[in-house]
Structure formats: C-alpha cells, structure tokens
Amino acid sequence: MTDPSKSPSDSASPDTLRKLHSARARSAYERAVAACRHAGIDPEAAQTVPTGPVGRAANALRLSAQSLTALAGTAP
C-alpha cells in the first residue's frame, strides 16, 4: 500500500506526471494483452456490452488502447 503523503504529484511537474501515468498505462495494457494471449482471447472479440468473460477481456484491451491514444493526444 502506498503512502499518500509521499505521492509523486506533490512535487512533480505536469510533464513528469504525464510520463509516469503513460508508463503505468502502457504496462497495464501490455499485461492485459499478455494475459489475453495466454488465454487464447483475440482482441477482435471485444463487445460493446460484454456478455461473457472473453468479451470483457477483449473489451478491456480495447478500452486500454483507447485510453493510451487519448493520453498521447492531450496536453498535461
């Protein structure tokens, strides 16, 4: 568990925070891709309203990818 009093946002610049969040988001996306690949889930199996575990997993990949794209295209 992290100590909120030692948050990097206390003294970090917006650019530094953006880089930290981007790195964490990419890492989470890569872990999700690896887990889906291991389970044999294709990213094209994404469903807007997932009805099963495969659709939910693939949808998580889709949403993560959209978040990374949005993060890359905005100013801090």
All heavy atoms as a GROMACS GRO file, in nm:
protein
  540
    1MET      N    1   0.085  -0.117   0.000
    1MET     CA    2   0.000   0.000   0.000
    1MET      C    3   0.089   0.123   0.000
    1MET      O    4   0.189   0.129   0.069
    1MET     CB    5  -0.091  -0.003   0.122
    1MET     CG    6  -0.196   0.105   0.120
    1MET     SD    7  -0.307   0.091   0.259
    1MET     CE    8  -0.434  -0.004   0.184
    2THR      N    9   0.052   0.223  -0.079
    2THR     CA   10   0.134   0.343  -0.088
    2THR      C   11   0.090   0.447   0.013
    2THR      O   12  -0.025   0.453   0.052
    2THR     CB   13   0.126   0.404  -0.229
    2THR    OG1   14  -0.010   0.435  -0.256
    2THR    CG2   15   0.180   0.307  -0.334
    3ASP      N   16   0.184   0.527   0.052
    3ASP     CA   17   0.159   0.635   0.148
    3ASP      C   18   0.119   0.760   0.071
    3ASP      O   19   0.201   0.816  -0.003
    3ASP     CB   20   0.286   0.658   0.230
    3ASP     CG   21   0.269   0.767   0.334
    3ASP    OD1   22   0.159   0.826   0.343
    3ASP    OD2   23   0.366   0.793   0.407
    4PRO      N   24  -0.006   0.808   0.083
    4PRO     CA   25  -0.048   0.926   0.008
    4PRO      C   26   0.034   1.051   0.037
    4PRO      O   27   0.041   1.139  -0.045
    4PRO     CB   28  -0.194   0.946   0.048
    4PRO     CG   29  -0.232   0.834   0.136
    4PRO     CD   30  -0.111   0.755   0.167
    5SER      N   31   0.096   1.058   0.155
    5SER     CA   32   0.176   1.175   0.188
    5SER      C   33   0.305   1.179   0.107
    5SER      O   34   0.372   1.281   0.102
    5SER     CB   35   0.208   1.179   0.336
    5SER     OG   36   0.294   1.072   0.371
    6LYS      N   37   0.340   1.068   0.043
    6LYS     CA   38   0.462   1.062  -0.037
    6LYS      C   39   0.429   1.046  -0.185
    6LYS      O   40   0.501   0.986  -0.260
    6LYS     CB   41   0.551   0.946   0.010
    6LYS     CG   42   0.597   0.965   0.152
    6LYS     CD   43   0.686   0.855   0.197
    6LYS     CE   44   0.724   0.880   0.343
    6LYS     NZ   45   0.813   0.782   0.396
    7SER      N   46   0.319   1.103  -0.227
    7SER     CA   47   0.273   1.095  -0.365
    7SER      C   48   0.366   1.173  -0.457
    7SER      O   49   0.410   1.282  -0.422
    7SER     CB   50   0.132   1.152  -0.375
    7SER     OG   51   0.092   1.161  -0.508
    8PRO      N   52   0.396   1.118  -0.576
    8PRO     CA   53   0.483   1.191  -0.669
    8PRO      C   54   0.419   1.320  -0.718
    8PRO      O   55   0.486   1.410  -0.764
    8PRO     CB   56   0.504   1.095  -0.785
    8PRO     CG   57   0.406   0.985  -0.768
    8PRO     CD   58   0.358   0.989  -0.627
    9SER      N   59   0.287   1.333  -0.703
    9SER     CA   60   0.220   1.454  -0.750
    9SER      C   61   0.249   1.575  -0.662
    9SER      O   62   0.222   1.688  -0.701
    9SER     CB   63   0.070   1.432  -0.761
    9SER     OG   64   0.017   1.404  -0.634
   10ASP      N   65   0.304   1.554  -0.543
   10ASP     CA   66   0.333   1.665  -0.452
   10ASP      C   67   0.437   1.760  -0.509
   10ASP      O   68   0.428   1.880  -0.490
   10ASP     CB   69   0.381   1.613  -0.317
   10ASP     CG   70   0.269   1.547  -0.238
   10ASP    OD1   71   0.151   1.569  -0.272
   10ASP    OD2   72   0.301   1.472  -0.144
   11SER      N   73   0.536   1.708  -0.580
   11SER     CA   74   0.642   1.794  -0.629
   11SER      C   75   0.673   1.773  -0.776
   11SER      O   76   0.759   1.842  -0.830
   11SER     CB   77   0.770   1.769  -0.546
   11SER     OG   78   0.810   1.635  -0.563
   12ALA      N   79   0.606   1.682  -0.842
   12ALA     CA   80   0.636   1.652  -0.981
   12ALA      C   81   0.568   1.752  -1.074
   12ALA      O   82   0.459   1.801  -1.049
   12ALA     CB   83   0.588   1.511  -1.014
   13SER      N   84   0.636   1.778  -1.185
   13SER     CA   85   0.580   1.868  -1.285
   13SER      C   86   0.472   1.794  -1.364
   13SER      O   87   0.467   1.670  -1.364
   13SER     CB   88   0.690   1.913  -1.381
   13SER     OG   89   0.730   1.805  -1.464
   14PRO      N   90   0.385   1.867  -1.432
   14PRO     CA   91   0.282   1.801  -1.513
   14PRO      C   92   0.341   1.706  -1.617
   14PRO      O   93   0.287   1.598  -1.641
   14PRO     CB   94   0.209   1.917  -1.580
   14PRO     CG   95   0.228   2.032  -1.486
   14PRO     CD   96   0.366   2.012  -1.429
   15ASP      N   97   0.454   1.744  -1.676
   15ASP     CA   98   0.517   1.657  -1.776
   15ASP      C   99   0.567   1.527  -1.712
   15ASP      O  100   0.551   1.420  -1.769
   15ASP     CB  101   0.632   1.731  -1.844
   15ASP     CG  102   0.686   1.654  -1.963
   15ASP    OD1  103   0.604   1.608  -2.046
   15ASP    OD2  104   0.810   1.638  -1.972
   16THR      N  105   0.624   1.537  -1.593
   16THR     CA  106   0.672   1.418  -1.522
   16THR      C  107   0.555   1.328  -1.486
   16THR      O  108   0.562   1.205  -1.505
   16THR     CB  109   0.748   1.458  -1.396
   16THR    OG1  110   0.860   1.540  -1.433
   16THR    CG2  111   0.797   1.336  -1.320
   17LEU      N  112   0.447   1.387  -1.437
   17LEU     CA  113   0.328   1.307  -1.403
   17LEU      C  114   0.272   1.238  -1.526
   17LEU      O  115   0.232   1.122  -1.521
   17LEU     CB  116   0.221   1.395  -1.339
   17LEU     CG  117   0.248   1.441  -1.198
   17LEU    CD1  118   0.141   1.538  -1.153
   17LEU    CD2  119   0.256   1.322  -1.104
   18ARG      N  120   0.269   1.309  -1.638
   18ARG     CA  121   0.219   1.252  -1.763
   18ARG      C  122   0.303   1.131  -1.804
   18ARG      O  123   0.250   1.029  -1.844
   18ARG     CB  124   0.221   1.358  -1.872
   18ARG     CG  125   0.169   1.311  -2.003
   18ARG     CD  126   0.171   1.429  -2.102
   18ARG     NE  127   0.097   1.396  -2.218
   18ARG     CZ  128  -0.036   1.388  -2.225
   18ARG    NH1  129  -0.107   1.412  -2.118
   18ARG    NH2  130  -0.095   1.357  -2.336
   19LYS      N  131   0.434   1.145  -1.793
   19LYS     CA  132   0.523   1.033  -1.829
   19LYS      C  133   0.501   0.914  -1.736
   19LYS      O  134   0.498   0.800  -1.781
   19LYS     CB  135   0.669   1.079  -1.825
   19LYS     CG  136   0.705   1.170  -1.939
   19LYS     CD  137   0.848   1.217  -1.929
   19LYS     CE  138   0.879   1.316  -2.039
   19LYS     NZ  139   1.013   1.373  -2.028
   20LEU      N  140   0.485   0.941  -1.606
   20LEU     CA  141   0.461   0.832  -1.510
   20LEU      C  142   0.329   0.761  -1.540
   20LEU      O  143   0.323   0.638  -1.543
   20LEU     CB  144   0.458   0.887  -1.368
   20LEU     CG  145   0.590   0.930  -1.307
   20LEU    CD1  146   0.567   1.003  -1.175
   20LEU    CD2  147   0.679   0.810  -1.286
   21HIS      N  148   0.223   0.838  -1.564
   21HIS     CA  149   0.093   0.779  -1.592
   21HIS      C  150   0.094   0.703  -1.725
   21HIS      O  151   0.035   0.596  -1.736
   21HIS     CB  152  -0.017   0.886  -1.592
   21HIS     CG  153  -0.049   0.937  -1.457
   21HIS    ND1  154  -0.101   0.858  -1.356
   21HIS    CD2  155  -0.035   1.060  -1.403
   21HIS    CE1  156  -0.117   0.929  -1.248
   21HIS    NE2  157  -0.078   1.053  -1.272
   22SER      N  158   0.164   0.758  -1.824
   22SER     CA  159   0.174   0.690  -1.953
   22SER      C  160   0.246   0.556  -1.939
   22SER      O  161   0.204   0.456  -1.996
   22SER     CB  162   0.248   0.778  -2.054
   22SER     OG  163   0.171   0.890  -2.086
   23ALA      N  164   0.354   0.556  -1.863
   23ALA     CA  165   0.430   0.432  -1.843
   23ALA      C  166   0.346   0.328  -1.771
   23ALA      O  167   0.345   0.210  -1.809
   23ALA     CB  168   0.558   0.461  -1.765
   24ARG      N  169   0.271   0.370  -1.670
   24ARG     CA  170   0.184   0.276  -1.597
   24ARG      C  171   0.073   0.225  -1.687
   24ARG      O  172   0.038   0.106  -1.683
   24ARG     CB  173   0.127   0.344  -1.472
   24ARG     CG  174   0.234   0.370  -1.367
   24ARG     CD  175   0.178   0.439  -1.247
   24ARG     NE  176   0.090   0.347  -1.176
   24ARG     CZ  177   0.003   0.385  -1.084
   24ARG    NH1  178  -0.011   0.511  -1.054
   24ARG    NH2  179  -0.071   0.296  -1.023
   25ALA      N  180   0.016   0.312  -1.768
   25ALA     CA  181  -0.092   0.270  -1.858
   25ALA      C  182  -0.042   0.172  -1.963
   25ALA      O  183  -0.107   0.070  -1.992
   25ALA     CB  184  -0.155   0.393  -1.926
   26ARG      N  185   0.075   0.199  -2.020
   26ARG     CA  186   0.133   0.106  -2.119
   26ARG      C  187   0.162  -0.029  -2.055
   26ARG      O  188   0.138  -0.134  -2.114
   26ARG     CB  189   0.259   0.166  -2.180
   26ARG     CG  190   0.232   0.263  -2.293
   26ARG     CD  191   0.360   0.298  -2.368
   26ARG     NE  192   0.462   0.357  -2.282
   26ARG     CZ  193   0.469   0.485  -2.249
   26ARG    NH1  194   0.380   0.570  -2.295
   26ARG    NH2  195   0.565   0.529  -2.171
   27SER      N  196   0.215  -0.027  -1.934
   27SER     CA  197   0.245  -0.151  -1.864
   27SER      C  198   0.118  -0.232  -1.838
   27SER      O  199   0.115  -0.354  -1.858
   27SER     CB  200   0.316  -0.119  -1.732
   27SER     OG  201   0.340  -0.237  -1.658
   28ALA      N  202   0.012  -0.164  -1.794
   28ALA     CA  203  -0.114  -0.233  -1.770
   28ALA      C  204  -0.170  -0.292  -1.899
   28ALA      O  205  -0.220  -0.406  -1.901
   28ALA     CB  206  -0.215  -0.137  -1.708
   29TYR      N  207  -0.160  -0.217  -2.007
   29TYR     CA  208  -0.209  -0.266  -2.136
   29TYR      C  209  -0.129  -0.389  -2.180
   29TYR      O  210  -0.187  -0.489  -2.223
   29TYR     CB  211  -0.199  -0.155  -2.242
   29TYR     CG  212  -0.241  -0.202  -2.379
   29TYR    CD1  213  -0.376  -0.224  -2.408
   29TYR    CD2  214  -0.148  -0.225  -2.478
   29TYR    CE1  215  -0.415  -0.268  -2.532
   29TYR    CE2  216  -0.186  -0.268  -2.603
   29TYR     CZ  217  -0.320  -0.290  -2.630
   29TYR     OH  218  -0.357  -0.335  -2.754
   30GLU      N  219   0.002  -0.382  -2.167
   30GLU     CA  220   0.087  -0.496  -2.207
   30GLU      C  221   0.056  -0.620  -2.124
   30GLU      O  222   0.056  -0.731  -2.176
   30GLU     CB  223   0.234  -0.456  -2.197
   30GLU     CG  224   0.273  -0.356  -2.304
   30GLU     CD  225   0.410  -0.293  -2.280
   30GLU    OE1  226   0.479  -0.332  -2.183
   30GLU    OE2  227   0.446  -0.204  -2.359
   31ARG      N  228   0.029  -0.602  -1.995
   31ARG     CA  229  -0.007  -0.717  -1.910
   31ARG      C  230  -0.141  -0.775  -1.955
   31ARG      O  231  -0.158  -0.898  -1.959
   31ARG     CB  232  -0.013  -0.676  -1.763
   31ARG     CG  233   0.124  -0.656  -1.700
   31ARG     CD  234   0.116  -0.643  -1.548
   31ARG     NE  235   0.014  -0.551  -1.501
   31ARG     CZ  236   0.031  -0.420  -1.485
   31ARG    NH1  237   0.148  -0.365  -1.513
   31ARG    NH2  238  -0.068  -0.345  -1.439
   32ALA      N  239  -0.236  -0.688  -1.988
   32ALA     CA  240  -0.367  -0.737  -2.034
   32ALA      C  241  -0.355  -0.811  -2.166
   32ALA      O  242  -0.417  -0.915  -2.186
   32ALA     CB  243  -0.465  -0.619  -2.047
   33VAL      N  244  -0.274  -0.759  -2.257
   33VAL     CA  245  -0.251  -0.826  -2.386
   33VAL      C  246  -0.190  -0.964  -2.362
   33VAL      O  247  -0.234  -1.064  -2.420
   33VAL     CB  248  -0.161  -0.742  -2.478
   33VAL    CG1  249  -0.113  -0.823  -2.597
   33VAL    CG2  250  -0.234  -0.617  -2.526
   34ALA      N  251  -0.090  -0.970  -2.275
   34ALA     CA  252  -0.024  -1.098  -2.248
   34ALA      C  253  -0.121  -1.198  -2.184
   34ALA      O  254  -0.122  -1.316  -2.221
   34ALA     CB  255   0.096  -1.076  -2.157
   35ALA      N  256  -0.203  -1.151  -2.091
   35ALA     CA  257  -0.300  -1.241  -2.027
   35ALA      C  258  -0.402  -1.293  -2.128
   35ALA      O  259  -0.435  -1.412  -2.128
   35ALA     CB  260  -0.370  -1.169  -1.912
   36CYS      N  261  -0.450  -1.204  -2.214
   36CYS     CA  262  -0.546  -1.247  -2.316
   36CYS      C  263  -0.481  -1.343  -2.416
   36CYS      O  264  -0.542  -1.443  -2.455
   36CYS     CB  265  -0.604  -1.126  -2.389
   36CYS     SG  266  -0.726  -1.036  -2.290
   37ARG      N  267  -0.360  -1.313  -2.456
   37ARG     CA  268  -0.290  -1.402  -2.549
   37ARG      C  269  -0.273  -1.541  -2.486
   37ARG      O  270  -0.296  -1.643  -2.551
   37ARG     CB  271  -0.154  -1.344  -2.585
   37ARG     CG  272  -0.081  -1.423  -2.693
   37ARG     CD  273   0.055  -1.365  -2.728
   37ARG     NE  274   0.050  -1.222  -2.756
   37ARG     CZ  275   0.121  -1.130  -2.689
   37ARG    NH1  276   0.203  -1.166  -2.593
   37ARG    NH2  277   0.112  -1.004  -2.720
   38HIS      N  278  -0.235  -1.544  -2.359
   38HIS     CA  279  -0.217  -1.671  -2.289
   38HIS      C  280  -0.348  -1.749  -2.282
   38HIS      O  281  -0.349  -1.872  -2.294
   38HIS     CB  282  -0.163  -1.645  -2.148
   38HIS     CG  283  -0.143  -1.769  -2.069
   38HIS    ND1  284  -0.039  -1.856  -2.092
   38HIS    CD2  285  -0.214  -1.822  -1.967
   38HIS    CE1  286  -0.049  -1.958  -2.008
   38HIS    NE2  287  -0.154  -1.939  -1.931
   39ALA      N  288  -0.459  -1.677  -2.265
   39ALA     CA  289  -0.590  -1.742  -2.255
   39ALA      C  290  -0.652  -1.770  -2.392
   39ALA      O  291  -0.760  -1.828  -2.400
   39ALA     CB  292  -0.684  -1.655  -2.173
   40GLY      N  293  -0.585  -1.727  -2.499
   40GLY     CA  294  -0.637  -1.750  -2.633
   40GLY      C  295  -0.750  -1.656  -2.672
   40GLY      O  296  -0.833  -1.690  -2.756
   41ILE      N  297  -0.751  -1.538  -2.614
   41ILE     CA  298  -0.856  -1.440  -2.643
   41ILE      C  299  -0.805  -1.340  -2.746
   41ILE      O  300  -0.703  -1.276  -2.726
   41ILE     CB  301  -0.900  -1.365  -2.515
   41ILE    CG1  302  -0.958  -1.465  -2.415
   41ILE    CG2  303  -0.999  -1.255  -2.547
   41ILE    CD1  304  -0.983  -1.408  -2.279
   42ASP      N  305  -0.878  -1.329  -2.857
   42ASP     CA  306  -0.841  -1.237  -2.964
   42ASP      C  307  -0.898  -1.098  -2.935
   42ASP      O  308  -1.014  -1.087  -2.894
   42ASP     CB  309  -0.898  -1.291  -3.096
   42ASP     CG  310  -0.846  -1.214  -3.214
   42ASP    OD1  311  -0.725  -1.218  -3.239
   42ASP    OD2  312  -0.928  -1.150  -3.283
   43PRO      N  313  -0.818  -0.992  -2.955
   43PRO     CA  314  -0.869  -0.857  -2.930
   43PRO      C  315  -0.995  -0.824  -3.011
   43PRO      O  316  -1.076  -0.743  -2.968
   43PRO     CB  317  -0.754  -0.766  -2.971
   43PRO     CG  318  -0.632  -0.850  -2.952
   43PRO     CD  319  -0.676  -0.991  -2.988
   44GLU      N  320  -1.015  -0.886  -3.125
   44GLU     CA  321  -1.135  -0.861  -3.206
   44GLU      C  322  -1.261  -0.918  -3.142
   44GLU      O  323  -1.372  -0.896  -3.190
   44GLU     CB  324  -1.118  -0.918  -3.347
   44GLU     CG  325  -1.045  -0.823  -3.443
   44GLU     CD  326  -0.899  -0.801  -3.406
   44GLU    OE1  327  -0.829  -0.900  -3.374
   44GLU    OE2  328  -0.856  -0.685  -3.405
   45ALA      N  329  -1.248  -0.991  -3.034
   45ALA     CA  330  -1.364  -1.047  -2.964
   45ALA      C  331  -1.430  -0.945  -2.873
   45ALA      O  332  -1.526  -0.975  -2.804
   45ALA     CB  333  -1.322  -1.169  -2.882
   46ALA      N  334  -1.380  -0.821  -2.875
   46ALA     CA  335  -1.435  -0.715  -2.789
   46ALA      C  336  -1.583  -0.693  -2.820
   46ALA      O  337  -1.624  -0.697  -2.935
   46ALA     CB  338  -1.358  -0.585  -2.809
   47GLN      N  339  -1.659  -0.672  -2.716
   47GLN     CA  340  -1.802  -0.645  -2.728
   47GLN      C  341  -1.832  -0.515  -2.658
   47GLN      O  342  -1.782  -0.490  -2.548
   47GLN     CB  343  -1.883  -0.757  -2.663
   47GLN     CG  344  -1.860  -0.894  -2.723
   47GLN     CD  345  -1.926  -1.003  -2.641
   47GLN    OE1  346  -1.952  -0.986  -2.523
   47GLN    NE2  347  -1.952  -1.115  -2.704
   48THR      N  348  -1.917  -0.431  -2.720
   48THR     CA  349  -1.954  -0.305  -2.657
   48THR      C  350  -2.021  -0.330  -2.523
   48THR      O  351  -1.993  -0.263  -2.424
   48THR     CB  352  -2.048  -0.225  -2.748
   48THR    OG1  353  -1.982  -0.206  -2.874
   48THR    CG2  354  -2.080  -0.090  -2.690
   49VAL      N  355  -2.109  -0.427  -2.520
   49VAL     CA  356  -2.172  -0.469  -2.394
   49VAL      C  357  -2.133  -0.616  -2.375
   49VAL      O  358  -2.200  -0.706  -2.424
   49VAL     CB  359  -2.326  -0.453  -2.399
   49VAL    CG1  360  -2.387  -0.498  -2.268
   49VAL    CG2  361  -2.363  -0.310  -2.432
   50PRO      N  362  -2.020  -0.640  -2.306
   50PRO     CA  363  -1.971  -0.777  -2.291
   50PRO      C  364  -2.072  -0.866  -2.219
   50PRO      O  365  -2.129  -0.826  -2.118
   50PRO     CB  366  -1.844  -0.762  -2.209
   50PRO     CG  367  -1.810  -0.618  -2.212
   50PRO     CD  368  -1.935  -0.544  -2.239
   51THR      N  369  -2.089  -0.985  -2.274
   51THR     CA  370  -2.182  -1.080  -2.213
   51THR      C  371  -2.111  -1.200  -2.151
   51THR      O  372  -2.174  -1.283  -2.088
   51THR     CB  373  -2.283  -1.131  -2.318
   51THR    OG1  374  -2.208  -1.190  -2.427
   51THR    CG2  375  -2.368  -1.018  -2.370
   52GLY      N  376  -1.982  -1.208  -2.168
   52GLY     CA  377  -1.908  -1.319  -2.112
   52GLY      C  378  -1.765  -1.278  -2.084
   52GLY      O  379  -1.724  -1.166  -2.116
   53PRO      N  380  -1.688  -1.366  -2.024
   53PRO     CA  381  -1.551  -1.332  -1.986
   53PRO      C  382  -1.461  -1.298  -2.106
   53PRO      O  383  -1.375  -1.211  -2.096
   53PRO     CB  384  -1.500  -1.454  -1.910
   53PRO     CG  385  -1.595  -1.563  -1.940
   53PRO     CD  386  -1.724  -1.501  -1.981
   54VAL      N  387  -1.481  -1.365  -2.218
   54VAL     CA  388  -1.398  -1.336  -2.336
   54VAL      C  389  -1.426  -1.195  -2.385
   54VAL      O  390  -1.334  -1.118  -2.413
   54VAL     CB  391  -1.422  -1.440  -2.448
   54VAL    CG1  392  -1.357  -1.398  -2.577
   54VAL    CG2  393  -1.370  -1.576  -2.404
   55GLY      N  394  -1.554  -1.160  -2.397
   55GLY     CA  395  -1.590  -1.025  -2.440
   55GLY      C  396  -1.540  -0.919  -2.344
   55GLY      O  397  -1.494  -0.813  -2.386
   56ARG      N  398  -1.548  -0.946  -2.214
   56ARG     CA  399  -1.499  -0.849  -2.114
   56ARG      C  400  -1.349  -0.830  -2.125
   56ARG      O  401  -1.299  -0.717  -2.119
   56ARG     CB  402  -1.538  -0.893  -1.974
   56ARG     CG  403  -1.684  -0.869  -1.942
   56ARG     CD  404  -1.715  -0.887  -1.795
   56ARG     NE  405  -1.700  -1.023  -1.745
   56ARG     CZ  406  -1.794  -1.115  -1.752
   56ARG    NH1  407  -1.910  -1.088  -1.807
   56ARG    NH2  408  -1.773  -1.236  -1.704
   57ALA      N  409  -1.276  -0.939  -2.141
   57ALA     CA  410  -1.130  -0.930  -2.150
   57ALA      C  411  -1.088  -0.853  -2.276
   57ALA      O  412  -1.002  -0.765  -2.271
   57ALA     CB  413  -1.068  -1.069  -2.149
   58ALA      N  414  -1.150  -0.887  -2.388
   58ALA     CA  415  -1.117  -0.818  -2.512
   58ALA      C  416  -1.159  -0.672  -2.506
   58ALA      O  417  -1.089  -0.584  -2.558
   58ALA     CB  418  -1.182  -0.889  -2.630
   59ASN      N  419  -1.270  -0.644  -2.442
   59ASN     CA  420  -1.316  -0.506  -2.428
   59ASN      C  421  -1.219  -0.427  -2.340
   59ASN      O  422  -1.196  -0.308  -2.364
   59ASN     CB  423  -1.457  -0.501  -2.371
   59ASN     CG  424  -1.522  -0.367  -2.391
   59ASN    OD1  425  -1.517  -0.312  -2.500
   59ASN    ND2  426  -1.582  -0.313  -2.287
   60ALA      N  427  -1.164  -0.490  -2.239
   60ALA     CA  428  -1.064  -0.422  -2.154
   60ALA      C  429  -0.943  -0.381  -2.237
   60ALA      O  430  -0.890  -0.271  -2.219
   60ALA     CB  431  -1.022  -0.514  -2.039
   61LEU      N  432  -0.902  -0.467  -2.330
   61LEU     CA  433  -0.791  -0.431  -2.418
   61LEU      C  434  -0.828  -0.312  -2.505
   61LEU      O  435  -0.750  -0.219  -2.523
   61LEU     CB  436  -0.753  -0.549  -2.509
   61LEU     CG  437  -0.687  -0.667  -2.443
   61LEU    CD1  438  -0.660  -0.775  -2.546
   61LEU    CD2  439  -0.559  -0.626  -2.375
   62ARG      N  440  -0.950  -0.313  -2.560
   62ARG     CA  441  -0.995  -0.205  -2.647
   62ARG      C  442  -0.998  -0.073  -2.570
   62ARG      O  443  -0.948   0.029  -2.618
   62ARG     CB  444  -1.134  -0.238  -2.702
   62ARG     CG  445  -1.189  -0.134  -2.799
   62ARG     CD  446  -1.330  -0.169  -2.844
   62ARG     NE  447  -1.426  -0.169  -2.736
   62ARG     CZ  448  -1.484  -0.059  -2.686
   62ARG    NH1  449  -1.454   0.058  -2.736
   62ARG    NH2  450  -1.571  -0.068  -2.587
   63LEU      N  451  -1.054  -0.076  -2.449
   63LEU     CA  452  -1.062   0.046  -2.370
   63LEU      C  453  -0.924   0.096  -2.327
   63LEU      O  454  -0.898   0.217  -2.327
   63LEU     CB  455  -1.150   0.023  -2.246
   63LEU     CG  456  -1.298   0.000  -2.276
   63LEU    CD1  457  -1.372  -0.036  -2.148
   63LEU    CD2  458  -1.359   0.123  -2.340
   64SER      N  459  -0.835   0.005  -2.295
   64SER     CA  460  -0.699   0.044  -2.258
   64SER      C  461  -0.629   0.111  -2.376
   64SER      O  462  -0.561   0.212  -2.359
   64SER     CB  463  -0.618  -0.077  -2.212
   64SER     OG  464  -0.670  -0.128  -2.093
   65ALA      N  465  -0.646   0.054  -2.494
   65ALA     CA  466  -0.584   0.111  -2.613
   65ALA      C  467  -0.640   0.250  -2.640
   65ALA      O  468  -0.565   0.343  -2.674
   65ALA     CB  469  -0.606   0.020  -2.733
   66GLN      N  470  -0.771   0.268  -2.625
   66GLN     CA  471  -0.831   0.400  -2.644
   66GLN      C  472  -0.778   0.500  -2.542
   66GLN      O  473  -0.753   0.616  -2.575
   66GLN     CB  474  -0.983   0.391  -2.634
   66GLN     CG  475  -1.049   0.327  -2.752
   66GLN     CD  476  -1.200   0.316  -2.733
   66GLN    OE1  477  -1.252   0.328  -2.623
   66GLN    NE2  478  -1.269   0.291  -2.842
   67SER      N  479  -0.760   0.456  -2.419
   67SER     CA  480  -0.708   0.545  -2.315
   67SER      C  481  -0.566   0.589  -2.347
   67SER      O  482  -0.531   0.706  -2.329
   67SER     CB  483  -0.710   0.475  -2.179
   67SER     OG  484  -0.841   0.448  -2.142
   68LEU      N  485  -0.484   0.496  -2.394
   68LEU     CA  486  -0.346   0.531  -2.429
   68LEU      C  487  -0.344   0.631  -2.544
   68LEU      O  488  -0.265   0.725  -2.544
   68LEU     CB  489  -0.266   0.406  -2.466
   68LEU     CG  490  -0.231   0.314  -2.350
   68LEU    CD1  491  -0.172   0.184  -2.400
   68LEU    CD2  492  -0.133   0.384  -2.257
   69THR      N  493  -0.431   0.611  -2.642
   69THR     CA  494  -0.438   0.703  -2.756
   69THR      C  495  -0.482   0.842  -2.709
   69THR      O  496  -0.425   0.943  -2.750
   69THR     CB  497  -0.537   0.648  -2.862
   69THR    OG1  498  -0.490   0.521  -2.906
   69THR    CG2  499  -0.548   0.742  -2.981
   70ALA      N  500  -0.582   0.846  -2.624
   70ALA     CA  501  -0.629   0.975  -2.572
   70ALA      C  502  -0.522   1.043  -2.489
   70ALA      O  503  -0.503   1.165  -2.499
   70ALA     CB  504  -0.755   0.954  -2.489
   71LEU      N  505  -0.452   0.968  -2.407
   71LEU     CA  506  -0.347   1.024  -2.323
   71LEU      C  507  -0.235   1.082  -2.409
   71LEU      O  508  -0.182   1.189  -2.380
   71LEU     CB  509  -0.292   0.917  -2.228
   71LEU     CG  510  -0.187   0.960  -2.128
   71LEU    CD1  511  -0.243   1.066  -2.034
   71LEU    CD2  512  -0.140   0.840  -2.047
   72ALA      N  513  -0.201   1.012  -2.516
   72ALA     CA  514  -0.093   1.059  -2.604
   72ALA      C  515  -0.132   1.186  -2.680
   72ALA      O  516  -0.045   1.265  -2.717
   72ALA     CB  517  -0.055   0.949  -2.702
   73GLY      N  518  -0.261   1.207  -2.700
   73GLY     CA  519  -0.306   1.320  -2.781
   73GLY      C  520  -0.349   1.442  -2.703
   73GLY      O  521  -0.399   1.536  -2.761
   74THR      N  522  -0.328   1.444  -2.572
   74THR     CA  523  -0.371   1.559  -2.493
   74THR      C  524  -0.253   1.624  -2.421
   74THR      O  525  -0.152   1.560  -2.394
   74THR     CB  526  -0.476   1.518  -2.388
   74THR    OG1  527  -0.421   1.418  -2.302
   74THR    CG2  528  -0.602   1.462  -2.453
   75ALA      N  529  -0.272   1.749  -2.390
   75ALA     CA  530  -0.169   1.823  -2.315
   75ALA      C  531  -0.185   1.792  -2.166
   75ALA      O  532  -0.295   1.764  -2.121
   75ALA     CB  533  -0.185   1.971  -2.339
   76PRO      N  534  -0.076   1.797  -2.090
   76PRO     CA  535  -0.086   1.772  -1.947
   76PRO      C  536  -0.168   1.878  -1.876
   76PRO      O  537  -0.182   1.987  -1.918
   76PRO     CB  538   0.059   1.775  -1.898
   76PRO     CG  539   0.140   1.830  -2.006
   76PRO     CD  540   0.059   1.826  -2.131
   0.00000   0.00000   0.00000
